Amino acid sequence: MTQAYEPAGGTNARRVARMPRHREVILDILREGHHHEHVHGIVQVEVTEVRARMQALVARGLPPPSMTAFIVHGTARAVATFPQVHAVRTGRSLTEFEDMDVSTIVERMLPDGTQVPASMIMRAANRAPLRAIHDQLRAAQEAELRGITLANDRLSRQANILARLPRPLRAVVWWLLRRSPVLRKRMIGTINVTSVGMFGELGVTGWAVISGPWPLIVTVGSISRVLRPGADGEPREAEMLNLVVAIDHAVVDGGPAARFIAHLIDTLEAGAGLDAFEASAVGG
C-alpha cells in the first residue's frame, strides 16, 4: 500500500494513505447486503467434545481439521436439509439450488507485512467430506495470491477484473448479479462463512454481526468457557462456540429459520464429519 505522509505540525499532524483495492470490493459487498432483509440468530454451540477429539488427534501426532473447515462442512450439511435458507431471490421468484457453494475468506500476508483477505468458494460443499474441505482451505493458505482471489480459473480472473473497474462499472456488474441467480451462485456462492479468528487471539469473548449479499451468512466468533449442568446435575466447564446466523427474511419465514438454526447447532454439536476425518487421518 503506497503511503503519503504530510509534515507534522501542531494539531494537524496526520497520515494519508491510499485505500487498498480489496477495500473497494468490501464496500461493494456491504452495499449489496442492503438488498437483503437479514434477521440474525445469536447462538452458542457446545464444542467441548468436538475440541477434545481434535486435540486427541494432535496428541497422536496427526493434524486435526480446522474449525473453519468443520463449520463450513456442518453448515453445508445442515443447509442440505433446509435448502430454502440459501434460496436466491430475484423479484418475486426464488431459486433454490441443489448444491451449496460456500464462500469464505482466507487471510494472507503480503510481502510488506500487510494482512489482506482473499476470497475462495468451495463448490458443492454439501457433497464434500470434511477432509476435502480442510485440504482446500489449507491449500488456499499456501496458494499464490492473485488480486483478491486465491485461484487462477476463469471466474477468479473475472473477479479480479471486477475489482479493478471503477465503481460505476462495478455497480452494473452487481446489478446483473442481482438479476441472475445462476451467475450470482457462480461468482459469489449462496452461503458465506466468515471466521473472526482475531477474537480468540485477543482473548475477547463475543459475536460479530456482518452484512453481505448472501441469503445465508454464518459468522464465527470466539469460544467461551462457561459452566453448564452435567449429566449428574453438577456444574461442569463447557466450551461454547459463539455464532451469528443471518438469514434473509424475505426468503424464509421465522419458523423454518429457527428450525434450521436448531438443526445447525445439533449438526455441529454431533461432530458431523469427524468420524470420517479421523479414519482418513489414521489411514493416511
N, C-alpha and C positions, 0 to 999 in steps of 0.2 A: 504494500500500500504506500503510495507516494504521499509524503507529508510535507507541508509547508509551514514554517514557524514564523510568527511575527515577533518583532523585538519586544522584549518585556519592558513595561513602563507603567508605573502607577498601578491602578486597579484594573487596567485593561489588558493585562498580560493574558495571553491565551494561545492555544494551539489550533490550527485549522488543518483538517485532514480531508482528503478526498474519500467519499463514500465508496467502499468496495463494491464490485459488480454484483456479488451474491446478495448484498443487502437490497438491491433493486428487486430481485426475484422474491425475497422475503416480503417486501412491501406489497408486491403484486398478490402474493398468497394471502396476506392479511386482508387486503381489499376484497378479494374474491370470497373470503369467508363471510362477508356481509350478505352474500346472496343465499346463505343457509340459515335456517331458524333452529340453531342448535339448542338443545337442553342438555344439562350437564348432571351426571351422576358422580358424586364424590364418595368413593368407597374405599374399603380396605380388604385385602386378600391375605389370608394367613399362608405364609410360605415357610413356616418352620420346618416341616418335613421335606419340602422341596429343597430348601437350602442345605439341610442335613445330608440329603442324597448327593447333592453337588459336591459338598465338602468331603463326602466319603470317596468320591472319585479322585479328588485331589490327593487324599491320604494314600491312595493306591498308585499315585503317580500318573493318573490319567486326566486328560483335560476335560473339565465339565462344560456343559453348554453355557453360553452367555445368557444372562437374564433377559436381555432384549430378544434374543432368538426364541427363548422359551415363551415369552409373552406374544410375539408375533405368531408363533405356531398355535398357541392356545386360542388367540383371538380369531385366527382364520378358521379353526375347528368349530368354535362357538358360532361364528357367522354362518357356517355351512348349515347349521341347524335353524338359524333365524336369518335367512338371506335377505329379507326385506330391509334389514337395517343398513345394507350397503347399496340400496337401490338409488339410481341416479335420476333426479327429477329434471325434466325439460318441459316447461309449461305445465300442462295438466297430465302429462304422461310420466310413468315411472318405468325405468328399465332395470330389471333385476338380472344380474349376471350369475352364471353358474359357478364361475371361478372367481376367487378373491385375489386381486392384485394389491399387495400391501406396500405402501410407500413408507420409507423410513430414512433417517439421517445418520450418516457416519461422519464423525468429526475427524478432520485431517490436519496435520501440521504442515504449514508452508515452510520453505527454506529459511524465511526470515523470523520464524518462530510464531507466526500468527496462526491461530486455530480457526479453521473455516468449516462450515457444514457442507457436506456433499450428499446429494440425494441418490437413492437407489430404489428400484422397485422389484419386489420378489413376486414373480409371476406364479399364479395358481398356488399360492401358499397353502391353501386348504388341502392340496393333494401332495404336498411335500412333507417328508418326515422331518422331525426336529433336527436330526443330523445334517440334512441338506441345507436347512435354513441357517444353522450355525456356521456351516462351511462357507455359505455365501457371504455372510457378514464378515467372517474372518478374512476371506479373500478380498473383500471390498476395503478392509483396513490397510491392506498391502498394495492395492491396485494403484495404478498411476492416476493422479487427479487430472481430469480433463475438463477444464472450465468449472462447471457447477455439478458435474456428474462423475461417476466412477466407472463408466463403461465407454465403449467406442462403437456401439451399434448405431443404426440409423436414427432411432428415437433419441438416443443420448446426444448425438450430434445436432439434432433439431432443437433439443432443449438448450444446448449451448448457444446456438444461433439466436434463439428467443431471448436469452439473457443479454445479448449484445445489441438487440434492437432498441430504438428509442421508445419511450413509454407509449406514445400514440399507436405505434405499430404493435407493441405487445398487447395493448388493450384490444386490438382487433383479433389477435390470436385467442385471448381469453374469451372473447365474445363467441368465437367459433366453438371453443371447448364447451361453453355453456349450452350449446345447441346440438352437440353430437356426443351422446353417451359413449359410443364406441371409441371415438378419438380421445375423449376425456379419460377413459379407462387406460388406454394405451400410453397416454402422456404422463398422467399423474397417479394412476391407480384409483381405487374406490375406497380404500381404507388407509388411514395413516396411524402409525405407531411411533410416538416420539418419547424418548427417554431423557429425562432431565437428570443425568447422572451426577451433575455438579452438586445437587442437594446432598447426596451421600458423602461426597468428597469433602464438603464443607461442614459436615456434621449438622446439617439443617434438616429438621423434620417438617415435611409439608407436601402440598399438592401444587400442580401447575395447571392453569386453565389457558389453553391456546385456541386460536381461531384458524380456520383454513377452509379450502374448497372441497373437502371430502364429506360425504354423508355420515361417515363414522370416523371418529378420532379417539384414540386411546393414548393418554399421556401418563407416563410412568414417573412417579415422584420418588420419594425416599422410602427406606424401610425403617419402620418404627418398632421399638421393643416395648410391649405392653404386657400387663398381667391379665390373663383370662382364666376362667374356671376350667380345670381339667376334668377328665372323666370321673374322678373321685370327688369332684366338687371343690378341691383345693386349688388355690391360685397357682398358676404356672406362667413362666415367661414365654411369650409368643412373638414371632417376627411377623409384622404386618406390612405388606406392600401397599403403598398409597397410590391409587389410580384415580384418574378422572376420565370418564367415558362420556364423550359428546356425541349425541345422535340428532340427526336432522328431524325436527318435529313435524316438518312439512311432509316427510316421507313415512314416518312411523308414529302411531298413537302411543300414548303413555303406557298402557298396559303391556303391549308387546315389547316396548323398550325396556320396561322394568324386568320382564321375564328374561329378556336377552342378557341384561346385566347380571341377573342372578345365575344364569347358565354359564356366563363367562367366569364368574367367581368360582363356581363349582368345578369348571374345567381346569382352571389354573390350580386350585387347591388340591385336585386329584393328581396333579403332576403329569398331565397329558403329554405323551411323547417321551417321558423319561425312561420307561422300560426299554423301548427300542434303542434309545440313545445309549443307555448303559450296556446293552448287549453288543452294540456296534463298537463301543469303546473297548470292551474286553476282548471282543473278537478281532478288532483291528490292531 
